[in-house]
């Protein structure tokens, strides 16, 4: 039996939230957050690379859709697919249990740092031609998260 990503996030928060708060108290918020972003970024970029190699899928829409279903498992996310093609996967998250969890802890800023910023590092692991754009998140108070994965085909 594997543990869903939402359950992993809840377990990790028991250690990471007090650790990050201690780092912020010692180093200052900006310096501590930059350190956490770098450390976790390297980790999640590696996860993205491993996933991409294991998936061995040239269709970006299929690959990212598959990865995203993993994060949505156990009713963690409700989302609408906007576009799915060989070179794109775009969707809006309408409900996010990750945000609900961190808001219940009273730590949405740490939720953004520990959960949401991982999306960009993971996307970097998919390869140099894959770009993620996102202009808003539920974790930061928006009504939805707008994920847009695109392959840079070198065109204009």
ChimeraX attribute file (.defattr): number of C-alpha atoms within 10 A of each C-alpha:
attribute: neighborCount
match mode: 1-to-1
recipient: residues
	/A:1	3
	/A:2	5
	/A:3	9
	/A:4	15
	/A:5	16
	/A:6	21
	/A:7	14
	/A:8	11
	/A:9	17
	/A:10	14
	/A:11	11
	/A:12	12
	/A:13	20
	/A:14	10
	/A:15	10
	/A:16	16
	/A:17	17
	/A:18	11
	/A:19	13
	/A:20	20
	/A:21	16
	/A:22	14
	/A:23	17
	/A:24	15
	/A:25	11
	/A:26	11
	/A:27	13
	/A:28	12
	/A:29	15
	/A:30	10
	/A:31	13
	/A:32	18
	/A:33	19
	/A:34	12
	/A:35	15
	/A:36	18
	/A:37	17
	/A:38	13
	/A:39	11
	/A:40	19
	/A:41	21
	/A:42	17
	/A:43	15
	/A:44	21
	/A:45	21
	/A:46	17
	/A:47	17
	/A:48	23
	/A:49	18
	/A:50	14
	/A:51	17
	/A:52	21
	/A:53	12
	/A:54	9
	/A:55	14
	/A:56	9
	/A:57	13
	/A:58	11
	/A:59	15
	/A:60	21
	/A:61	20
	/A:62	18
	/A:63	19
	/A:64	22
	/A:65	16
	/A:66	12
	/A:67	14
	/A:68	12
	/A:69	13
	/A:70	14
	/A:71	15
	/A:72	19
	/A:73	15
	/A:74	14
	/A:75	13
	/A:76	19
	/A:77	18
	/A:78	14
	/A:79	15
	/A:80	11
	/A:81	12
	/A:82	13
	/A:83	13
	/A:84	18
	/A:85	12
	/A:86	14
	/A:87	18
	/A:88	23
	/A:89	23
	/A:90	21
	/A:91	18
	/A:92	18
	/A:93	18
	/A:94	16
	/A:95	17
	/A:96	20
	/A:97	17
	/A:98	25
	/A:99	24
	/A:100	16
	/A:101	18
	/A:102	22
	/A:103	17
	/A:104	10
	/A:105	13
	/A:106	11
	/A:107	15
	/A:108	21
	/A:109	15
	/A:110	20
	/A:111	23
	/A:112	18
	/A:113	18
	/A:114	23
	/A:115	18
	/A:116	19
	/A:117	15
	/A:118	20
	/A:119	18
	/A:120	17
	/A:121	23
	/A:122	24
	/A:123	23
	/A:124	22
	/A:125	22
	/A:126	23
	/A:127	15
	/A:128	10
	/A:129	13
	/A:130	17
	/A:131	16
	/A:132	18
	/A:133	14
	/A:134	14
	/A:135	10
	/A:136	14
	/A:137	20
	/A:138	21
	/A:139	26
	/A:140	16
	/A:141	12
	/A:142	12
	/A:143	14
	/A:144	20
	/A:145	22
	/A:146	21
	/A:147	20
	/A:148	17
	/A:149	22
	/A:150	20
	/A:151	19
	/A:152	13
	/A:153	9
	/A:154	6
	/A:155	4
	/A:156	4
